[in-house]
Amino acid sequence: MKTFWKIFGKVLVGFGIGYVTMMGIFTYSKQKDVKKEYNSHIFEIVDSVEEHIEAYYSKEEVAIRQREINALKQESNRGNELDKIEQNQTEILNKEDNIKVETTEEVAEGIDGGFIHINDSMNNDLAYEDDYKVYGAMAIFKDKACVAKSGTYLISNGMNWNLEPIKGGSQYIDLEKWLTQEEIEEIISFVMRVQTDEECIDWIKASGYILGQELYPEKIEIYEIYRDREIMAWRDEDAKLVKEYEFEVEPSSEMVPYESDWWDFSVPIKDVAEEANKLSKRYLERQKELKPFKERLYQWEEAGYRITDEMNLRAYENYREIETETGSYQLAIAMLYRPWNVTIEELKLVYFFSGLLTFVMSLILSMALWRTNQKREQFEKNRRQLVDAIGHELKTPLAIIQTYSEGLKEKIAEDKREHYLEVIIDETNKMNELILEMIELSRLQNSAYAMKLENIVLQQLVEHLLQGKEKWLEEKELKVQLDFEGEEIQAEYKSMERAIHNLLLNAIQHAERGSIIEIGYKEDKFYIQNQGPIIPKEKIDQIWEVFYKVENDAHRSGQGTGLGLAIVAQICERHQMTYGVENRVEGVKFWLGNFKKLI
C-alpha cells in the first residue's frame, strides 16, 4: 500500500492545484456578479430611504407626532388641568394643516424623535435582511444641523416601574456618544445572555438631563432580576446591579433633569433568543464595519457621492438634498459590503462538493494508476520469470543434445547410438512444443486475430484427444469416465482443441496413480476433474497467469512450461466464455462455461 499512498499523494496534489485554480477563477467571476447585484440593491435601499424620509416629514405624519407629544406632556401634568388638555388637543387638531416645522417648538421635538424612527428603520431593515449582507448608516440634516441619524440607542418608554407616565415622556440615549464600541458590545452581550434564561430578566435604569428628546446621561445602571419562585414573579427589590456607567454632564439652562426605570435597545435584540442572538451579532458586526465612515458621514458637506473600491471593500456614500412637504432636508448615507466575503459565503457548498468530487476523482484515478502499476510490476515479474523459464526449459535439453551430439561425434558407445538419437529427438520436440505454445499465446493475445467458428461435438473432441494420451494414462494406471449427451457448441476448433488438451494434460500430470479422471458436460458447463492434491487457496487465482506454476508444494510440483492454463484463459476470453477452478474433496475440478450454442 506504500506505493498506492505515494501515487495518491501526487495525484491529489495535481488535482488540488487544478481545483484551487478553477475555484479561484470561478470565485473571481462570481465576485464580479455579486458586485453588480449588490450595487443595484444598494441603490434600491437609498431610494427606499429617501421615500421613507419624505413620508416621515410629510404634513400628516408631523401632525400625528405633534398630537402624541402634546398628549404625553399633558398626561405628565395630569390633575386639575384636564380641561386645559382637552382644549389644547382640540386647538392642535384644528390647526393640523397649518403646522410648520420651522416655527413650532413641539414639532421640532418631534423631529428629534426621528432619531428613534430612522434608527429603527435602518437597523431592522438591514439586520433582518438575509439575502444581502449590506452594512448601512445614515444621517438627516436640516440647515446642516443633524436632526436624525442611525446608531445605537437606549430608548425610554416614558413609564416608571409601576407603568405610570413620567415627566418628559419617551427619551433616547445615543450610546455611541458616551460609550466605546467594546462597552456597547458588553451591554448587548449581557442582555443577550439574560434573554436565554427564562428565570431572569434585564433591567436598565438611566438618569441625567434632557434636551428635546435626547438624554445626556449622568448614570446608566444595568441590573438583573431573578424570578421569585414563591410568587412566580419578578420584584424590583430583588434586582442585582451588574454594571454601572457614570458620566460628567454640564447641564445648560435649557436642559431638564430626567430619570426613567425602563430603557430598551433600539437594535433588534429583543426577540426570540436564537434569532435575536444572530441579529445582534450582525448588528455589532455592522457597527465595526461602519466605524471609519461615520465621522465624515455625520458632517454634512455638499451634495455628491463617493465610492470606495478596495480589494475586499465596496462602499457607496451619497449626500443628497431631499424636498418634503415640511421643508428641505439633506440625507447622508453610507452603504458598504465585502464582495469576497459574500462570494465565499455563497459558494461554501460549491467548494465543499467540488472538493469532495476532486478527492473522490483523485482516489479513483489513484486506484486505477495503482492497479496499472501493479500490473506493470506483475508484467515485469512475469517477463523475468519468462526469461528464467525459457532459460530453464531450454538449458537442460540443449545441454543433453550437446552432450549426446558430442558423444556421437566422438563415436563413444556406438552400441547406444539409437538411444542417443531418440533422446536428442525427444528433447528437440520439447523445445519445439515450448516455442509453439509461446507462439500460440502470442496469437491469442493479438486482438487482430479473427476466429472461425465451427460446430463441435464435445464428446468426439474429447475422445480424439484421449487417443493421443493413452500411453500417459497407462503409465499412471488412470481411468477416464465420460458423461456426455451429444452436446454441440460453436467455437474455433483448433483453439477449443488446444484448451481441452491443456486441461486434460494438466489433470493427468497432477492425478494420483490408479485414480479416475471425470470428463463431462453438466449444467451448461464442460468440466475435467481428477483425484489428486488440491491447489493452495491463496494461489488458486494465480494459476491462470503466464508462466505461473504451483511451486514448493509437497504434493503438487511445478510441471509443464507454465503456459498451458494461460493459453486456456486466453482462448476462453476470446470466445467470451467463463472459466474457473474449484478444489473438491478428492481433487481439483476445472470448468468452462457460457458456450455459444447452435441455433
C-alpha positions, 0 to 999 in steps of 0.5 A: 500500500506504500506505493498506492499512498505515494501515487495518491499523494501526487495525484491529489496534489495535481488535482488540488492545484487544478481545483484551487485554480478553477475555484479561484477563477470561478470565485473571481467571476462570481465576485464580479456578479455579486458586485453588480447585484449588490450595487443595484440593491444598494441603490434600491435601499437609498431610494427606499430611504429617501421615500421613507424620509419624505413620508416621515416629514410629510404634513400628516405624519408631523401632525400625528407626532405633534398630537402624541407629544402634546398628549404625553406632556399633558398626561405628565401634568395630569390633575386639575388641568384636564380641561386645559388638555382637552382644549389644547388637543382640540386647538392642535387638531384644528390647526393640523394643516397649518403646522410648520416645522420651522416655527413650532417648538413641539414639532421640532421635538418631534423631529428629534424623535426621528432619531428613534424612527430612522434608527429603527428603520435602518437597523431592522431593515438591514439586520433582518435582511438575509439575502444581502449582507449590506452594512448601512448608516445614515444621517438627516440634516436640516440647515446642516444641523443633524436632526436624525441619524442611525446608531445605537440607542437606549430608548425610554418608554416614558413609564416608571416601574409601576407603568405610570407616565413620567415627566418628559415622556419617551427619551433616547440615549445615543450610546455611541456618544458616551460609550466605546464600541467594546462597552456597547458590545458588553451591554448587548452581550449581557442582555443577550445572555439574560434573554436565554434564561427564562428565570431572569430578566434585564433591567436598565435604569438611566438618569441625567438631563434632557434636551428635546428628546435626547438624554445626556446621561449622568448614570446608566445602571444595568441590573438583573432580576431573578424570578421569585419562585414563591410568587412566580414573579419578578420584584424590583427589590430583588434586582442585582446591579451588574454594571454601572456607567457614570458620566460628567454632564454640564447641564445648560439652562435649557436642559431638564433633569430626567430619570426613567426605570425602563430603557430598551435597545433600539437594535433588534435584540429583543426577540426570540433568543436564537434569532435575536442572538444572530441579529445582534451579532450582525448588528455589532458586526455592522457597527465595526464595519461602519466605524471609519465612515461615520465621522465624515458621514455625520458632517454634512458637506455638499451634495455628491457621492463617493465610492470606495473600491478596495480589494475586499471593500465596496462602499457607496456614500451619497449626500443628497438634498431631499424636498418634503412637504415640511421643508428641505432636508439633506440625507447622508448615507453610507452603504458598504459590503465585502464582495469576497466575503459574500462570494465565499459565503455563497459558494461554501457548498460549491467548494465543499462538493467540488472538493469532495468530487476532486478527492473522490476523482483523485482516489479513483484515478489513484486506484486505477494508476495503482492497479496499472502499476501493479500490473506493470510490476506483475508484467515485469515479474512475469517477463523475468520469470519468462526469461528464467523459464525459457532459460530453464526449459531450454538449458537442460535439453540443449545441454543433453543434445550437446552432450549426446551430439558430442558423444556421437561425434566422438563415436563413444558407445556406438552400441547406444547410438539409437538411444542417443538419437531418440533422446536428442529427438525427444528433447528437440520436440520439447523445445519445439512444443515450448516455442509453439505454445509461446507462439500460440499465446502470442496469437491469442493475445493479438486482438487482430486475430479473427476466429472461425467458428465451427460446430463441435461435438464435445464428446468426439473432441474429447475422445480424439484427444484421449487417443493421443494420451493413452500411453500417459494414462497407462503409465499412471494406471488412470481411468477416464469416465465420460458423461456426455449427451451429444452436446454441440457448441460453436467455437474455433476448433483448433483453439477449443482443441488446444484448451481441452488438451491443456486441461486434460494434460494438466489433470493427468500430470497432477492425478494420483496413480490408479485414480479416475479422471471425470470428463463431462458436460453438466449444467451448461458447463464442460468440466475435467476433474481428477483425484489428486492434491488440491491447489493452495487457496491463496494461489488458486487465482494465480494459476491462470497467469503466464508462466505461473506454476504451483511451486514448493508444494509437497504434493503438487510440483511445478510441471509443464512450461507454465503456459498451458492454463494461460493459453486456456484463459486466453482462448476462453476470453476470446470466445467470451466464455467463463472459466474457473477452478474449484478444489473438491474433496478428492481433487481439483475440478476445472470448468468452462462455461457460457458456450455459444450454442447452435441455433 
